[in-house]
Amino acid sequence: MGKKIYKYDKVLCKHFGKRIYALRTNCNFTQEELAFRANISPIYMSAIERGITDTTISTAKRIAKALNVNIAQLFEND
């Protein structure tokens, strides 16, 4: 079998990153602090916020918990 190539929705990733940034700054967290609370690397947190990487549901759940919001709030419009 050939290798499957999965494409991710760049618009969704950008929106998700902007939403994480807005929620993080609203909580007065640095990227490093949010990354620590979500148990992910600061470099990965930066990539998520910049919308240059796709992430997993479990990572989104950890970010939501660290921000003390429901996971659905990570996808809401501003």
DRENTOR-70587 format. One line per field, with one value per atom (N, C-alpha, C, CB): x, y, z; residue number from 1; atom name; residue in three letters. Coordinates in Angstrom, 3 decimals, always signed. Glycine has a CB too. Layout:
<rs>
px <- [X:...];
py <- [Y:...];
pz <- [Z:...];
nr <- [NUM:...];
atom <- [CA:...];
rest <- [ALA:...];
</rs>
This chain:
<rs>
px <- [+0.827:+0.000:+0.866:-0.938:+0.383:+1.105:+0.909:+0.668:+1.771:+1.699:+0.600:+3.064:-0.279:-1.340:-0.821:-2.572:-1.216:-0.844:-2.116:-0.133:-2.106:-3.269:-3.021:-3.579:-3.962:-3.866:-4.695:-4.347:-4.235:-5.008:-5.576:-4.142:-6.614:-7.307:-6.528:-8.776:-5.817:-4.978:-5.796:-4.167:-6.978:-7.833:-8.275:-9.066:-8.679:-9.088:-7.925:-9.618:-6.743:-5.570:-5.241:-4.357:-5.339:-5.087:-6.120:-5.118:-7.396:-8.462:-8.261:-9.849:-7.955:-7.722:-6.571:-7.420:-5.489:-4.335:-4.654:-3.216:-5.410:-5.801:-6.690:-6.519:-7.558:-8.461:-7.669:-9.539:-6.701:-5.852:-5.105:-4.840:-4.551:-3.831:-4.736:-3.280:-5.953:-6.884:-7.243:-8.158:-7.527:-7.870:-6.676:-8.374:-5.493:-4.272:-3.986:-3.062:-4.070:-3.776:-4.856:-3.649:-6.082:-7.165:-6.897:-8.504:-6.220:-5.859:-4.531:-5.778:-3.893:-2.580:-1.511:-2.692:-1.564:-0.561:+0.453:-1.216:+1.691:+2.680:+2.504:+4.145:+3.099:+3.065:+3.698:+3.788:+4.788:+5.498:+4.637:+6.800:+3.919:+3.066:+1.925:+2.508:+1.280:+0.202:+0.736:-0.495:+1.875:+2.484:+2.746:+3.800:+3.284:+3.552:+2.256:+4.262:+1.221:-0.068:-0.722:-1.015:-0.509:-1.095:-0.175:-1.424:+1.010:+1.997:+2.416:+1.438:+2.701:+3.265:+4.474:+2.197:+5.278:+6.470:+6.097:+7.482:+6.866:+6.626:+6.738:+7.603:+7.622:+7.782:+6.514:+8.998:+5.927:+4.691:+3.538:+4.357:+3.488:+2.453:+2.556:+2.580:+3.771:+3.989:+3.484:+5.475:+3.776:+3.335:+1.811:+3.949:+1.178:-0.286:-0.859:-0.787:-0.343:-0.847:-0.626:-0.183:+0.460:+0.735:-0.052:+2.217:-0.722:-1.545:-0.757:-2.443:+0.470:+1.295:+1.350:+2.694:+0.622:+0.572:-0.845:+1.536:-1.140:-2.399:-2.156:-2.918:-3.199:-3.016:-4.054:-3.120:-3.904:-4.832:-5.943:-4.093:-6.985:-8.091:-7.616:-9.254:-6.769:-6.296:-5.455:-5.483:-4.682:-3.916:-4.858:-2.879:-5.861:-6.843:-7.564:-7.861:-7.855:-8.522:-7.633:-8.888:-6.348:-5.414:-5.276:-4.033:-5.260:-5.181:-6.440:-4.999:-7.590:-8.854:-8.867:-10.057:-8.425:-8.382:-7.434:-7.939:-6.288:-5.310:-5.867:-4.012:-6.724:-7.338:-8.649:-7.592:-9.058:-10.291:-11.517:-10.201:-11.554:-12.686:-13.122:-12.322:-14.318:-14.817:-14.102:-16.367:-13.839:-13.114:-13.835:-12.946:-15.155:-15.908:-15.572:-17.414:-15.210:-14.870:-13.600:-14.715:-12.785:-11.557:-11.855:-10.645:-13.074:-13.440:-14.466:-13.969:-14.877:-15.870:-15.286:-16.417:-16.163:-15.751:-15.570:-16.790:-14.674:-14.423:-15.576:-13.148];
py <- [-1.190:+0.000:+1.246:+0.002:+2.236:+3.495:+4.315:+4.294:+5.248:+6.142:+7.172:+6.841:+7.308:+8.298:+9.651:+7.875:+10.664:+12.021:+12.734:+12.777:+13.183:+13.876:+15.375:+13.412:+16.087:+17.543:+18.092:+18.117:+19.160:+19.776:+21.101:+19.980:+21.526:+22.754:+23.938:+22.745:+24.639:+25.751:+26.879:+26.285:+27.123:+28.183:+27.828:+28.408:+26.584:+26.136:+26.232:+24.695:+25.835:+25.900:+27.343:+25.244:+28.258:+29.680:+30.213:+30.515:+29.903:+30.358:+29.782:+29.953:+28.492:+27.830:+28.503:+26.330:+28.777:+29.434:+30.819:+29.527:+31.590:+32.932:+32.864:+33.681:+31.856:+31.696:+31.315:+30.624:+30.427:+30.046:+31.281:+28.915:+32.056:+33.274:+34.225:+33.980:+34.441:+35.357:+34.864:+35.524:+33.585:+33.038:+33.081:+31.602:+32.799:+32.816:+34.210:+32.306:+35.199:+36.565:+37.076:+37.505:+36.608:+36.965:+36.430:+36.420:+35.291:+34.689:+35.230:+33.169:+36.101:+36.653:+35.573:+37.449:+34.552:+33.496:+33.799:+32.106:+33.466:+33.465:+32.167:+33.606:+32.111:+30.857:+29.735:+31.015:+30.050:+29.044:+28.520:+29.619:+29.419:+28.998:+28.116:+30.219:+28.501:+27.686:+26.331:+28.415:+26.323:+25.066:+24.155:+25.337:+24.718:+23.934:+23.366:+24.798:+24.209:+23.771:+22.697:+24.966:+22.765:+21.791:+20.597:+22.465:+20.627:+19.557:+19.338:+18.261:+20.454:+20.393:+21.331:+20.781:+21.207:+22.044:+23.476:+21.443:+24.449:+25.834:+26.023:+26.758:+25.280:+25.374:+24.901:+24.544:+23.809:+23.293:+24.272:+21.908:+24.864:+25.857:+27.039:+26.346:+27.478:+28.573:+28.209:+28.941:+26.995:+26.552:+26.472:+25.191:+26.054:+25.993:+27.406:+25.304:+28.328:+29.703:+30.384:+30.514:+30.060:+30.649:+29.967:+30.576:+28.860:+28.155:+27.404:+29.109:+27.030:+26.339:+24.834:+26.905:+24.362:+22.932:+22.519:+22.544:+21.307:+20.706:+20.065:+19.657:+19.923:+19.318:+18.223:+20.383:+17.473:+16.386:+16.854:+15.200:+16.064:+16.360:+16.304:+15.376:+15.348:+15.240:+16.452:+13.958:+16.996:+18.210:+19.392:+18.500:+19.495:+20.571:+20.479:+20.516:+19.267:+19.063:+19.537:+17.577:+19.241:+19.687:+21.200:+19.043:+21.813:+23.273:+23.894:+23.734:+23.339:+23.856:+23.757:+23.081:+22.638:+22.457:+23.472:+21.016:+23.690:+24.656:+26.075:+24.605:+26.364:+27.689:+27.784:+28.025:+26.661:+26.591:+26.945:+27.527:+26.397:+26.584:+25.228:+27.552:+25.184:+23.998:+23.876:+24.059:+22.670:+22.475:+23.151:+20.971:+23.205:+23.856:+25.339:+23.680:+25.960:+27.382:+27.666:+27.884:+26.656:+26.847:+27.089:+25.634:+26.742:+26.851:+27.941:+25.541:+28.676:+29.731:+30.914:+30.181:+31.665:+32.907:+33.991:+33.348:+34.900:+36.004:+36.965:+36.739];
pz <- [+0.000:+0.000:+0.000:+1.201:-0.670:-0.724:+0.541:-1.927:+0.723:+1.878:+1.652:+2.127:+2.647:+2.543:+3.004:+3.371:+2.298:+2.670:+3.104:+1.487:+4.355:+4.889:+4.846:+6.332:+4.291:+4.247:+5.390:+2.869:+5.968:+7.034:+6.549:+8.296:+7.205:+6.845:+7.411:+7.370:+6.560:+7.002:+7.619:+5.838:+7.090:+7.623:+9.040:+6.710:+9.242:+10.568:+11.555:+10.507:+11.139:+12.016:+12.391:+11.339:+11.435:+11.717:+12.708:+10.406:+12.474:+13.375:+14.774:+12.825:+14.846:+16.130:+16.874:+15.920:+16.180:+16.792:+17.318:+15.802:+16.528:+16.970:+18.196:+15.847:+18.231:+19.379:+20.629:+19.081:+20.486:+21.627:+22.132:+21.226:+21.213:+21.591:+22.377:+20.338:+21.879:+22.545:+23.944:+21.707:+24.066:+25.380:+26.330:+25.240:+25.787:+26.619:+27.144:+25.818:+26.277:+26.718:+27.666:+25.508:+27.472:+28.387:+29.802:+27.859:+29.878:+31.167:+31.700:+31.031:+30.941:+31.304:+31.465:+32.594:+30.603:+30.584:+29.491:+30.363:+29.736:+28.667:+27.884:+29.232:+26.703:+25.944:+26.749:+24.593:+27.411:+28.191:+29.333:+28.738:+29.994:+31.103:+30.609:+31.841:+29.518:+28.979:+28.515:+27.820:+27.862:+27.422:+28.620:+26.656:+29.686:+30.896:+31.461:+31.958:+31.562:+32.113:+31.243:+32.257:+29.924:+28.999:+28.751:+27.679:+29.353:+29.220:+27.762:+29.797:+27.077:+25.736:+25.687:+24.649:+24.665:+24.585:+24.174:+23.586:+24.640:+24.222:+22.711:+24.918:+22.076:+20.623:+19.913:+20.155:+20.414:+19.838:+20.083:+20.432:+21.273:+21.582:+20.617:+23.052:+20.358:+19.427:+18.030:+19.379:+17.583:+16.262:+16.182:+15.926:+17.264:+17.295:+17.179:+18.601:+17.975:+17.954:+16.608:+19.048:+15.939:+14.633:+13.523:+14.330:+13.855:+12.883:+11.837:+12.212:+12.175:+11.187:+11.421:+11.201:+12.420:+12.676:+13.021:+13.804:+12.686:+13.081:+14.440:+12.014:+15.225:+16.541:+16.741:+17.663:+17.809:+18.094:+19.020:+18.710:+19.074:+19.976:+21.424:+19.752:+21.745:+23.125:+23.527:+23.306:+22.610:+22.914:+23.080:+21.803:+22.221:+22.343:+23.687:+21.182:+24.113:+25.405:+26.550:+25.597:+26.471:+27.524:+27.533:+27.328:+26.351:+26.269:+26.872:+24.797:+26.517:+27.064:+28.592:+26.471:+29.109:+30.570:+31.208:+30.928:+30.581:+31.111:+31.102:+30.296:+30.119:+30.011:+30.798:+28.546:+31.381:+32.163:+31.315:+33.370:+30.085:+29.184:+28.643:+28.023:+28.080:+27.416:+26.073:+27.235:+25.642:+24.372:+23.203:+24.078:+23.235:+22.154:+22.051:+22.373:+23.160:+23.156:+22.373:+24.574:+22.155:+21.382:+19.907:+21.535:+19.480:+18.074:+17.803:+17.590:+18.824:+18.645:+17.902:+19.989:+17.250:+16.597:+17.651:+15.527:+17.378:+18.306:+18.323:+17.942];
nr <- [1:1:1:1:2:2:2:2:3:3:3:3:4:4:4:4:5:5:5:5:6:6:6:6:7:7:7:7:8:8:8:8:9:9:9:9:10:10:10:10:11:11:11:11:12:12:12:12:13:13:13:13:14:14:14:14:15:15:15:15:16:16:16:16:17:17:17:17:18:18:18:18:19:19:19:19:20:20:20:20:21:21:21:21:22:22:22:22:23:23:23:23:24:24:24:24:25:25:25:25:26:26:26:26:27:27:27:27:28:28:28:28:29:29:29:29:30:30:30:30:31:31:31:31:32:32:32:32:33:33:33:33:34:34:34:34:35:35:35:35:36:36:36:36:37:37:37:37:38:38:38:38:39:39:39:39:40:40:40:40:41:41:41:41:42:42:42:42:43:43:43:43:44:44:44:44:45:45:45:45:46:46:46:46:47:47:47:47:48:48:48:48:49:49:49:49:50:50:50:50:51:51:51:51:52:52:52:52:53:53:53:53:54:54:54:54:55:55:55:55:56:56:56:56:57:57:57:57:58:58:58:58:59:59:59:59:60:60:60:60:61:61:61:61:62:62:62:62:63:63:63:63:64:64:64:64:65:65:65:65:66:66:66:66:67:67:67:67:68:68:68:68:69:69:69:69:70:70:70:70:71:71:71:71:72:72:72:72:73:73:73:73:74:74:74:74:75:75:75:75:76:76:76:76:77:77:77:77:78:78:78:78];
atom <- [N:CA:C:CB:N:CA:C:CB:N:CA:C:CB:N:CA:C:CB:N:CA:C:CB:N:CA:C:CB:N:CA:C:CB:N:CA:C:CB:N:CA:C:CB:N:CA:C:CB:N:CA:C:CB:N:CA:C:CB:N:CA:C:CB:N:CA:C:CB:N:CA:C:CB:N:CA:C:CB:N:CA:C:CB:N:CA:C:CB:N:CA:C:CB:N:CA:C:CB:N:CA:C:CB:N:CA:C:CB:N:CA:C:CB:N:CA:C:CB:N:CA:C:CB:N:CA:C:CB:N:CA:C:CB:N:CA:C:CB:N:CA:C:CB:N:CA:C:CB:N:CA:C:CB:N:CA:C:CB:N:CA:C:CB:N:CA:C:CB:N:CA:C:CB:N:CA:C:CB:N:CA:C:CB:N:CA:C:CB:N:CA:C:CB:N:CA:C:CB:N:CA:C:CB:N:CA:C:CB:N:CA:C:CB:N:CA:C:CB:N:CA:C:CB:N:CA:C:CB:N:CA:C:CB:N:CA:C:CB:N:CA:C:CB:N:CA:C:CB:N:CA:C:CB:N:CA:C:CB:N:CA:C:CB:N:CA:C:CB:N:CA:C:CB:N:CA:C:CB:N:CA:C:CB:N:CA:C:CB:N:CA:C:CB:N:CA:C:CB:N:CA:C:CB:N:CA:C:CB:N:CA:C:CB:N:CA:C:CB:N:CA:C:CB:N:CA:C:CB:N:CA:C:CB:N:CA:C:CB:N:CA:C:CB:N:CA:C:CB:N:CA:C:CB:N:CA:C:CB:N:CA:C:CB:N:CA:C:CB:N:CA:C:CB:N:CA:C:CB:N:CA:C:CB:N:CA:C:CB];
rest <- [MET:MET:MET:MET:GLY:GLY:GLY:GLY:LYS:LYS:LYS:LYS:LYS:LYS:LYS:LYS:ILE:ILE:ILE:ILE:TYR:TYR:TYR:TYR:LYS:LYS:LYS:LYS:TYR:TYR:TYR:TYR:ASP:ASP:ASP:ASP:LYS:LYS:LYS:LYS:VAL:VAL:VAL:VAL:LEU:LEU:LEU:LEU:CYS:CYS:CYS:CYS:LYS:LYS:LYS:LYS:HIS:HIS:HIS:HIS:PHE:PHE:PHE:PHE:GLY:GLY:GLY:GLY:LYS:LYS:LYS:LYS:ARG:ARG:ARG:ARG:ILE:ILE:ILE:ILE:TYR:TYR:TYR:TYR:ALA:ALA:ALA:ALA:LEU:LEU:LEU:LEU:ARG:ARG:ARG:ARG:THR:THR:THR:THR:ASN:ASN:ASN:ASN:CYS:CYS:CYS:CYS:ASN:ASN:ASN:ASN:PHE:PHE:PHE:PHE:THR:THR:THR:THR:GLN:GLN:GLN:GLN:GLU:GLU:GLU:GLU:GLU:GLU:GLU:GLU:LEU:LEU:LEU:LEU:ALA:ALA:ALA:ALA:PHE:PHE:PHE:PHE:ARG:ARG:ARG:ARG:ALA:ALA:ALA:ALA:ASN:ASN:ASN:ASN:ILE:ILE:ILE:ILE:SER:SER:SER:SER:PRO:PRO:PRO:PRO:ILE:ILE:ILE:ILE:TYR:TYR:TYR:TYR:MET:MET:MET:MET:SER:SER:SER:SER:ALA:ALA:ALA:ALA:ILE:ILE:ILE:ILE:GLU:GLU:GLU:GLU:ARG:ARG:ARG:ARG:GLY:GLY:GLY:GLY:ILE:ILE:ILE:ILE:THR:THR:THR:THR:ASP:ASP:ASP:ASP:THR:THR:THR:THR:THR:THR:THR:THR:ILE:ILE:ILE:ILE:SER:SER:SER:SER:THR:THR:THR:THR:ALA:ALA:ALA:ALA:LYS:LYS:LYS:LYS:ARG:ARG:ARG:ARG:ILE:ILE:ILE:ILE:ALA:ALA:ALA:ALA:LYS:LYS:LYS:LYS:ALA:ALA:ALA:ALA:LEU:LEU:LEU:LEU:ASN:ASN:ASN:ASN:VAL:VAL:VAL:VAL:ASN:ASN:ASN:ASN:ILE:ILE:ILE:ILE:ALA:ALA:ALA:ALA:GLN:GLN:GLN:GLN:LEU:LEU:LEU:LEU:PHE:PHE:PHE:PHE:GLU:GLU:GLU:GLU:ASN:ASN:ASN:ASN:ASP:ASP:ASP:ASP];
</rs>
